Amino acid sequence: MIRVILTGILVLCISQILFAQDANYWSASYGPGAFFTPGAVIANNQDSGVLFYNPALQALTKKKTASITGNIYQLESIKVKNGAGTGKDLHSRIISSVPQMLSGIVSVGRRKPVYFGYALTNISVLNYNVSQQQDAKLDVIDRGGSPGLEYYVGQYNFQNHTREASALISTGFRLSNRWAIGFMAEGQSRSQHYSEAFTSRALVNDSTSSTQPLASNEGAYQVDDHHIGLRLKLGLSYEAGKHHLGLLLSSPLIHLRGRGTLLSNNAIANVHFIDDEPVNLLANTRQTNLKTNYKVPASIALGYAYDYDKGQVYAAAEYFMKEKDYNILTPRPEFFVRPDTGNSNLSTVALLEMREARKAIFNISVGVSYRLKPLLTGYCSFRTDFNYADRKDTDGFLPNTSTWDNYYCQLGVNVKRSKYNLRAGVLLGYGHTNSYQQPINFDDPKESNLLSGTIGTVPATRITAALVIAFIHNL
């Protein structure tokens, strides 16, 4: 019976800090849906020789180029309204300036040169940082020994920083006047810092004691992990006058190496959770050199472009397969609950692991270019970025923060010269949900809910605005 109660308390205690933007595939501005970014297309790009996303397109150009693309100014705002209780919003606002891509095409050989494309990308997948506090007199202790209101202090903070860097190399060959084929290898490095913690404390109004006892619940969970993987891609291109078709097949991410560190601390003191006897619990661990495994499913992308008198109309779509529930980080079944009862560590792995599952996603993009002047072209594109998070249970922790779909629009111009192209524009993004689960609720902390409040769902909104610039130099 003790083990059952202990396990139940641990599950409730730790699950209170489960927190479910980073669960999206097309967030990066250089993907197949970003018509504005040079070369980030499936079917065709008339204005730039930087054709790295579909490697088959390299066979259609004989240019040697070098390019740099970056967000010289970017604002990302994520706001969870009443995220920690009424009037206690969780608001993360990040301003950054980050180069995103270095890319180009080089040739090998003189008589029959072979052209290779390369790209180095750097993505800030998520930079989320929030905190909140409640300091008030509330009716927290619901037993008869503490009449009236108690002094209560609750704090919550959460950080989720995820970055990805990739190195790509590709080449393409003509099969005929209309058909071309290309191959690409992409090495990916992903790092994440995930840190979530809360404290919830109340002074008990105990008339039988000369001091006021403290009832408290606190929990913390931190993971730092790094993963290296490899994706292989096969591209096809078909050209028929004004019509351009492209196909890109991407393999699942192949695991090469992954390591992580886990730190967890949970303590409950003097909380009458189930009966008249107070609960006192201490559970903590630190584990290093844990194996990590981050998965990306296989995908298939299609693109079509049509040339008209003043420009081009473009459409692209990509379908990502589903990914079954798996562990990103699996802790060892080591000593966790203190004192050890001999059975209390049976659920350590389930409570502390980091897991995710992904549903199948189908993203689409449309774009249009219009020649304003002989050397000046305007661009406009729109794309979806649907959320793939698909975990249903509450064991362990989720690596993601977002649970909403995003939509992006890009507007810009391309200035063309004999030796270079200069492209500049703005990126606007929006995402929203009305059913975001609170991580904690400071409105009604009670002993019956371990001083964590009654968790509900609230609105959450994400807004992104960026000034993007790309420079392509013809070598």
C-alpha positions in Angstrom: 0.0 0.0 0.0 2.8 2.4 0.8 4.5 1.8 -2.6 1.2 2.4 -4.4 0.6 5.7 -2.5 4.2 6.7 -3.1 4.1 6.0 -6.8 0.8 7.9 -7.0 2.3 10.9 -5.3 5.4 10.9 -7.5 3.3 10.7 -10.6 1.1 13.6 -9.5 4.0 15.6 -8.3 6.1 15.3 -11.4 3.3 15.4 -13.9 2.3 18.8 -12.6 5.3 20.3 -14.4 4.8 18.5 -17.8 4.8 21.2 -20.5 3.9 20.4 -23.9 7.0 25.6 -31.2 9.4 23.3 -31.8 7.0 20.5 -32.8 6.9 21.8 -36.4 8.8 20.9 -39.6 8.6 24.0 -41.7 9.5 26.7 -39.2 12.9 27.4 -40.9 12.8 30.2 -43.5 15.0 28.2 -46.0 12.7 25.2 -46.4 10.7 24.2 -49.5 7.8 26.4 -48.4 10.0 29.6 -48.2 9.8 30.8 -51.8 11.6 34.0 -50.8 14.8 32.4 -49.7 17.2 31.7 -52.7 17.3 28.1 -53.8 14.9 26.7 -51.2 12.5 25.2 -53.7 11.5 21.8 -55.1 10.7 22.6 -58.7 12.6 25.7 -60.1 14.2 29.0 -59.2 14.9 31.4 -62.0 16.8 34.1 -60.1 19.5 32.3 -58.2 22.1 29.6 -58.8 21.9 28.5 -55.2 19.8 25.4 -55.7 20.6 23.2 -52.7 17.2 22.0 -51.4 16.4 19.7 -54.4 19.8 18.6 -55.6 18.5 17.6 -59.1 18.2 21.3 -59.8 22.0 21.7 -59.7 22.1 19.9 -63.1 20.2 22.8 -64.6 22.8 25.5 -63.8 26.5 25.8 -64.7 27.1 28.7 -62.2 29.6 28.8 -59.3 28.0 30.8 -56.5 28.3 31.7 -52.9 25.4 32.9 -50.7 24.7 34.1 -47.2 21.2 34.3 -45.8 20.2 35.6 -42.4 17.7 37.3 -40.2 19.2 40.6 -39.4 16.3 41.3 -37.0 13.8 38.8 -35.6 11.2 39.1 -32.9 9.5 36.0 -31.5 6.7 36.4 -29.0 4.9 33.4 -27.3 2.2 34.3 -24.8 0.2 31.8 -22.8 -2.6 33.9 -21.3 -3.3 33.1 -17.7 -0.7 30.4 -18.0 0.0 30.2 -14.3 -3.4 31.5 -13.1 -5.7 34.4 -13.6 -3.6 37.4 -14.7 -0.4 35.3 -14.5 0.6 35.2 -18.1 3.6 33.2 -19.3 5.2 35.5 -21.9 8.4 34.9 -23.7 9.7 37.7 -26.0 13.0 37.1 -27.8 14.8 39.5 -30.1 17.7 38.1 -32.1 19.9 38.5 -35.1 21.2 35.2 -36.4 22.8 34.2 -39.8 20.9 31.1 -41.0 22.6 29.8 -44.1 25.9 29.8 -45.9 25.6 28.0 -49.2 27.0 27.8 -52.7 28.0 25.7 -55.7 31.6 24.8 -56.7 32.9 22.8 -59.6 35.4 19.9 -59.7 37.3 19.2 -62.9 38.0 21.3 -66.1 37.0 19.3 -69.2 33.8 17.9 -67.8 33.3 19.7 -64.5 31.0 18.2 -61.8 29.1 20.7 -59.8 28.7 20.3 -56.0 26.4 22.3 -53.8 27.0 22.9 -50.1 25.2 24.6 -47.3 25.8 25.3 -43.6 22.7 26.2 -41.7 22.1 27.4 -38.2 18.5 27.4 -36.8 17.2 28.6 -33.5 14.3 26.2 -33.3 13.1 27.6 -30.0 14.2 30.1 -27.4 11.5 30.1 -24.8 12.0 31.6 -21.3 9.2 32.4 -18.8 8.7 32.8 -15.1 5.8 33.7 -12.8 5.1 34.2 -9.1 2.1 34.3 -6.7 2.5 36.0 -3.3 -0.8 36.3 -1.4 -2.9 35.2 1.5 -5.1 32.3 0.3 -7.1 29.5 1.9 -4.5 26.8 1.0 -4.6 24.4 4.0 -8.0 22.8 4.0 -7.7 20.8 7.3 -9.3 22.0 10.5 -6.0 22.7 12.2 -5.3 25.8 10.1 -8.3 28.2 10.1 -8.5 31.2 7.9 -6.1 32.3 5.2 -2.4 31.3 5.0 0.6 33.1 3.7 1.4 31.5 0.3 4.3 31.9 -2.1 4.4 30.1 -5.4 7.0 30.4 -8.2 7.4 28.8 -11.6 10.1 29.1 -14.3 10.7 27.3 -17.6 13.4 27.4 -20.2 13.4 25.5 -23.5 16.3 26.4 -25.8 16.7 24.2 -28.9 19.2 24.8 -31.7 20.0 22.8 -34.9 23.0 23.1 -37.2 23.3 21.2 -40.5 26.0 20.6 -43.1 24.8 19.6 -46.6 26.6 18.4 -49.7 24.8 17.6 -53.0 25.3 17.1 -56.7 23.0 16.7 -59.7 23.2 15.2 -63.2 21.1 15.4 -66.4 19.4 12.2 -67.5 18.0 13.9 -70.7 17.0 17.3 -72.0 14.1 17.3 -69.6 15.0 15.0 -66.7 17.7 15.5 -64.0 18.6 13.6 -60.8 20.4 14.7 -57.7 21.7 13.3 -54.4 22.2 15.0 -51.1 23.7 14.1 -47.7 22.8 16.2 -44.6 24.5 15.9 -41.3 22.5 17.4 -38.5 23.5 18.4 -35.0 20.8 19.2 -32.4 21.2 20.6 -28.9 18.6 21.2 -26.3 18.5 22.8 -22.8 15.2 22.0 -21.1 14.7 23.3 -17.5 11.5 23.5 -15.6 10.9 24.1 -11.9 8.2 25.2 -9.4 8.0 25.9 -5.7 4.7 26.1 -3.8 4.8 26.9 0.0 2.3 28.0 2.7 2.6 28.8 6.4 0.2 26.6 8.4 -1.9 28.5 11.0 -1.2 26.1 13.9 -2.4 27.4 17.2 -0.8 24.5 19.1 2.7 25.5 18.0 4.8 28.5 18.9 5.9 28.7 15.2 4.0 28.3 12.0 4.9 25.0 10.3 5.6 25.1 6.5 3.7 23.0 4.0 5.6 22.8 0.7 5.9 21.1 -2.7 8.7 21.7 -5.1 9.8 20.0 -8.3 12.6 20.5 -10.8 13.6 18.7 -14.0 16.5 19.6 -16.3 17.9 17.9 -19.4 20.9 19.0 -21.5 21.3 16.7 -24.6 23.0 16.7 -27.9 22.3 14.5 -30.9 24.1 13.9 -34.3 22.3 12.3 -37.2 22.4 11.9 -41.0 19.7 12.2 -43.6 20.0 11.1 -47.3 17.9 12.7 -50.1 17.1 11.9 -53.6 15.8 14.6 -56.0 14.2 14.5 -59.5 13.5 17.4 -61.8 11.5 17.6 -65.0 11.5 20.6 -67.4 9.0 21.1 -70.2 9.0 24.7 -71.5 7.1 26.9 -69.0 6.3 23.9 -66.7 8.7 22.7 -64.0 8.2 19.7 -61.7 10.3 18.5 -58.8 10.3 15.5 -56.5 12.4 15.1 -53.3 12.6 11.9 -51.2 14.1 12.2 -47.7 15.2 9.3 -45.5 14.5 9.2 -41.8 17.2 10.7 -39.6 19.9 8.1 -39.1 21.2 8.0 -35.5 25.0 8.5 -35.2 25.6 9.7 -31.7 23.7 11.2 -28.8 24.5 12.0 -25.1 22.6 13.8 -22.4 22.6 14.8 -18.7 19.5 14.6 -16.4 19.0 16.4 -13.2 15.8 16.1 -11.1 14.7 17.2 -7.6 11.3 16.7 -6.0 10.4 17.3 -2.4 7.0 17.4 -0.5 6.9 18.4 3.2 4.0 18.4 5.6 1.3 18.1 3.0 -1.9 16.2 4.1 -2.6 14.8 0.6 -4.6 11.6 1.3 -5.4 11.3 5.0 -4.6 13.0 8.4 -1.0 11.9 8.3 1.4 14.4 6.6 3.3 13.4 3.5 7.1 14.0 3.5 8.9 12.9 0.3 12.3 13.4 -1.1 13.3 12.2 -4.6 16.3 13.4 -6.6 18.9 12.2 -9.0 21.6 13.3 -11.4 22.6 11.1 -14.3 25.3 11.8 -16.9 26.4 10.2 -20.2 22.9 9.0 -21.0 22.2 7.8 -24.5 19.8 10.0 -26.5 18.1 9.4 -29.8 16.2 12.0 -31.8 14.1 10.9 -34.7 12.9 12.7 -37.9 10.6 10.6 -40.1 10.9 10.0 -43.9 9.2 12.6 -46.1 8.2 13.2 -49.7 8.0 16.6 -51.3 6.5 17.8 -54.6 6.9 21.1 -56.3 5.4 22.7 -59.4 6.4 26.0 -61.0 4.9 27.8 -64.1 6.5 30.6 -65.9 4.3 33.5 -67.1 5.3 36.7 -68.9 6.1 38.7 -65.7 7.4 36.0 -63.4 6.6 32.6 -61.9 3.8 30.9 -59.9 5.0 28.2 -57.5 3.4 25.6 -55.3 5.0 23.0 -53.1 3.9 20.3 -50.6 5.7 17.9 -48.3 4.3 14.9 -46.5 6.0 13.7 -43.3 5.4 10.1 -42.1 4.2 9.4 -38.5 6.6 8.5 -35.8 5.6 6.1 -33.0 6.1 6.9 -29.4 9.8 6.7 -28.6 12.3 7.8 -25.9 14.6 10.7 -26.7 16.4 10.3 -23.4 16.1 7.2 -21.2 17.4 7.5 -17.6 19.0 4.5 -15.8 16.9 2.8 -13.1 19.1 4.2 -10.4 18.4 5.3 -6.8 15.8 8.1 -6.9 13.4 8.0 -3.9 15.0 8.5 -0.5 14.9 6.5 1.6 14.9 3.6 -0.8 12.1 1.1 0.0 13.4 -1.5 -2.4 10.5 -1.0 -4.8 10.2 2.7 -5.2 12.7 2.9 -8.1 10.7 0.6 -10.3 9.0 3.6 -11.9 12.0 5.9 -12.1 12.5 5.4 -15.8 8.8 6.1 -16.7 8.7 9.2 -14.5 12.0 10.8 -15.7 12.3 9.8 -19.4 11.8 12.3 -22.2 9.5 11.0 -24.9 7.6 12.1 -28.0 5.3 10.7 -30.7 4.6 12.4 -34.1 1.5 12.3 -36.2 1.7 12.4 -40.0 1.8 16.0 -41.4 1.1 17.5 -44.8 2.4 21.1 -45.3 1.7 23.2 -48.4 3.1 26.4 -49.8 2.2 28.8 -52.6 4.2 31.6 -54.0 4.4 34.1 -56.8 7.1 36.3 -58.3 6.5 39.4 -60.4 9.0 41.3 -62.4 8.6 45.0 -61.4 11.5 46.1 -63.6 14.0 44.3 -65.8 16.4 43.8 -62.8 13.9 44.0 -59.9 11.5 41.2 -59.0 8.9 41.1 -56.2 8.0 38.0 -54.2 5.1 36.8 -52.1 4.6 33.4 -50.5 2.4 31.7 -47.9 3.0 28.4 -46.2 1.5 26.2 -43.4 3.5 24.8 -40.6 1.3 22.2 -38.8 2.1 20.8 -35.4 3.1 17.1 -35.2 3.0 16.5 -31.5 1.0 13.3 -30.8 1.7 12.1 -27.3 -1.5 11.2 -25.3 -0.2 9.8 -22.0 1.4 11.8 -19.1 4.4 9.6 -18.2 7.7 11.4 -18.4 8.3 14.7 -20.1 7.7 16.2 -23.5 10.6 17.9 -25.4 8.3 20.4 -27.1 6.6 23.6 -26.0 4.1 24.3 -28.8 0.8 22.5 -29.4 -0.4 24.9 -32.2 -0.3 25.2 -36.0 1.7 28.1 -37.5 1.2 30.1 -40.7 3.9 32.1 -42.4 3.9 34.9 -45.1 7.0 36.3 -46.8 7.2 39.5 -48.9 10.3 40.7 -50.6 12.2 41.8 -53.6 15.2 40.6 -55.6 17.8 43.0 -57.1 19.7 41.3 -59.9 23.1 42.3 -61.2 25.6 40.6 -63.4 27.7 39.4 -60.5 25.2 39.0 -57.7 21.6 38.8 -56.5 20.5 40.7 -53.5 17.2 39.7 -51.9 15.5 41.3 -48.9 12.1 41.1 -47.3 10.0 40.4 -44.3 8.8 37.2 -42.7 5.5 37.2 -40.7 4.3 34.2 -38.7 1.2 33.5 -36.5 0.1 30.5 -34.4 -2.8 30.2 -31.9 -4.7 27.7 -29.8 -7.4 27.9 -27.2 -6.6 24.6 -25.5 -3.1 25.0 -24.0 -2.6 23.1 -20.8 -1.4 25.1 -17.8 1.7 23.8 -16.2 0.6 25.1 -12.8 -2.3 27.2 -11.4 -1.7 29.7 -8.6 -5.5 30.5 -8.3 -6.4 27.6 -6.0 -3.4 25.8 -4.5 -4.7 23.2 -2.0 -3.3 20.2 -0.1 -5.6 18.0 -2.2 -3.8 19.1 -5.4 -0.3 19.1 -3.7 -0.3 23.0 -3.6 -0.2 23.1 -7.5 -3.7 24.2 -8.2 -6.4 22.8 -10.5 -4.9 22.6 -14.0 -7.0 23.9 -16.9 -6.6 24.9 -20.5 -5.9 28.5 -21.7 -5.2 30.4 -24.9 -1.7 30.6 -26.3 -0.4 32.8 -29.2 2.9 32.9 -31.1 3.8 35.9 -33.3 7.0 36.1 -35.4 8.4 39.0 -37.4 11.8 39.0 -39.1 13.7 41.1 -41.6 15.5 38.7 -43.9 18.4 39.4 -46.3 20.2 37.2 -48.7 23.2 37.9 -50.9 24.2 35.6 -53.8 27.5 36.2 -55.5 28.3 34.6 -58.9 31.9 33.5 -58.7 
